[in-house]
Amino acid sequence: MTRAETDLAAATAPMRIRARGRSFLALVLSPEAPLADWLLGLDNQIARSVGFFAGRPVILDLGLLAPEAEGLDSLQQDLEARGIHMIGIEGADRSWVQLKEWNWPAALGGGRASGAVEFPEAEGDTPPPVMAPTQRAETLIIDRAIRSGQSIMHLDGDIVIIGSVASGAELIAGGSIHIYGALRGRAIAGVGGQPGARIFASRMQAELLAIDGFYMIAEEIAPDLHDQSAQALLSEDRVIVTRLG
């Protein structure tokens, strides 16, 4: 093959396509009736965790709502007005009358559930709970500081950071989070429906703490615990921070 023929073959050959995988943590919102009260509760949560939904993909699960639920027709607009970006809708059917004006995102397949959804119990005898198979939790150990803008996600166990976590950084763990340094960013633990998860920091300066879906922002941490060795845990559906040692 001549040089000209080689150049022509290279020019007409299909371009090689490069693809990489990238994982995102999608939040699942499960509205409940009455929707007016649920939206008030959502507003309260947003006020306490400013910016938490910003830029985060959300899947809307309508499985706890009846097709005729009051306010369902405007729910999508209500959520979009609050800056919530929906990438999927579950637990409902397009044939529902109140959903006829909704803009339905493309259907998503796959994904792994990271928390349980409680559905109303049926009348009559309640069947025994089905125990999920036990999975071996693994600990992710990172022997360096986490810089601003970095996001570390590990849904299969604990995260251990040998160093500090800068402001603007984020840790997301299915289990507990252990930080041997200053925690200045966000720490989100117990994502897999583990209310017993905890967040430990040698120096607690967190922007946001979350355990099993319950949140605490920096302003809610007692001043005498700022920059101290402390832990965050869940107590009666509230995140509390206590001193270590």
N, C-alpha and C positions, 0 to 999 in steps of 0.2 A: 504494500500500500504506500502510495506516494505521500509526501508531506501535505499536499493540497487535499488529498482524499482523507487523510487523518484529521485535518482541521475541519473538513466538511462534516465528518462523522461526529466529531465532538460538538459541533454547532447544532446538529439536528438531534442529538441524543436528549432524551427527556431529563429535565433537571432533577437532581436528587432532592427529595423532600426530607427535612429533618424534623423530628417530633420528639418532644420531651413530656414526661408526665409531671403534673403539679397538683398537689393535694390542697384542698381548702376545707376549713371547718365551716359547714353550713349550720346555722342556727335553725331550730324548728320551733315555730310559734303555734300554739294550739289554743285558739280562742274558745271561750266558753260563754254560754248565755247566763245572764243578759249581757249583750254585747256593749251596751252603754257603760255598765259597771266595769267590764273587762278593759275597755279602752281607758277609763279613768285610772285603773290600776297600772296599765301600761304607761300612761303619762307620768305617773308617780315614779315608776322605775326609770324611765328615761331621764327625769329630772335628777334622780339620785346618781345616775351613771351617764353623765353627759358624754355624748359622742360614742357610746358603746356600739350602736348599730351602724355607725358611719362606715360605709364601704364594705359591710359584712353581708354575704349572701344569706338569704332567709328562705326557708321552705315553710309555706303556710299549710298547716294540717287542720282541715275543717271537720275531722272525724268526730268531734265532740258537739257539733252543731246539727240541728235539724234543718231541713231544706227551707222551712218557713220561718226560721229564726228572725226576729225583728232586728233590722239594721244590717242584715247580711248583704243586701244589694249595694250598700255604700261602703262596705268594710275595706275593699281593696283601695278605694280612694282615701279612706281614713288612714290607712297604714302608709300609703305613699306620701300623704301630707306630713307624716311624722318622719320621713326620710328613710323608711324601711324598704329595701330593695328585694323583691321577691323573685327567686329564680325557679320556683316550682310550687305547685298546688297539689295537695293530696287530700284524701278523705272526702271527696265531693265529686259530683258529676256535672258536666256541662249542661245537662238537660234540666237542672234545677232552675226554676223560673227566675229566682232572684239573682242568678249568676249570668243571665243572658247578655248583660252589657259588660261583663268582665273581660279583661285582656289576659288570656291564658298564656303563660310562658310555655316554651317547648317542654314536652315531657322528659323527665330525667329518669334514667335507669341506674340500677346498682346502688352503691353507697352502703355504709354500715351505720346502723342506729347507734347513737351514743347516749341514749337515755330512754327511759320507759315513759309511755303515754298512758294515763289512767282513763279508761272508758267506763261509763256508767254500768253498774252491775245489773244483769238481767234478773227479772223476777223469778222466784223459785229457788231451788237449791243452787248454791254457788259451787262450781267445780273447784277441786283443789288447785292451788297455784302450780304452774309448771316452772320448774327450776331450770334456768339457763345453764348450759354446760360450762363448767369452770375452765377458764383460760389462764394460762401461766403468764402472770404479769412480769414484765421486764423493766428494769430501771435504765433510763437514759442518763449517762454521766457525761457532762461537758466540762472539760478542764480548762476553761478560759472565761473571760468576761463576755457578756452579751451586749453588743453595741446598740445605740439608738436606731430604731427602724427595723431591727431584726425581729423575727417571729419564730419561736421554736415550738413545734407541736408534737406531742407524743401521747397518743391515746391508749397505749397498751400498758401503762404503769406510771411509776414516779419519774420526775425529772430532778436531777441533782446538778447544781451549778457550782463549780469551784471557782468563784469569782463574783463580781458584782453584775447587776442587771441595770443598765442605764435607763434614764427617763426616755420614754418613747419606744422601748423594747417590750416584747410580750412573750409570756410563757403560757402554754396551754397543755395541761396534763390530764390523763384519765384518772390518775391517782393523786398522790401528794406532790408538793414542790418543796425542795430543800435548797436554800441559797446560802452558801458560805461566803458572804460578802454583803454589800448593800443592795437592797431591793428598791429601785427607784421607778421601775416601770410597772407593767400590769402582770399579775399572776392569776391564772384561772385554773383551778384544780377541780377534781371530781367530775370531769365532764361526762364520764361514762355512767352517771347516775350513782355516784359514790358519796353520800353525805358525810361519811366518816373521814374523807380526805382532809388534809391540813396543809397549811403553807407556813414554812419555817424560814426565818431570815435572821442572819447575824446582826443586820442593821435594817430595821423596818422603816422605809421611806416610800412605800408603795403609792402609785397613782390610783390603782384600782386593785381590789382583792375580790375574787369570786370563788365560791365553792358550790357545786351542784346547782348552778343557776341562780344563786343568791349573791348579791353584790354589796360591796362597801367601797366608797370613794375616799380619797385622801383626807378630806375635811372631816370625815366621820371617825377617824382614828384619834384616840385620846392623845393630846399633846405630850403627855409625859411618857408615851411609848414611842414617840418619833425618834428615829435613829438608835433605837434600843434593840437588843436581842429579843425577838418576840415571835409568836405564832398566831395564825388565824385559824379558826375552826368554826363549825356550824353548831349553833345552839338554838333550838326552837325556831328553826327557819330564819335565823339571823346570823350574819357573820359577826363574830366577836374577835377581838385581838387581845391577847394576854402576854405578859412578860415571861420570858424564859429564864430559868435559873433563880 
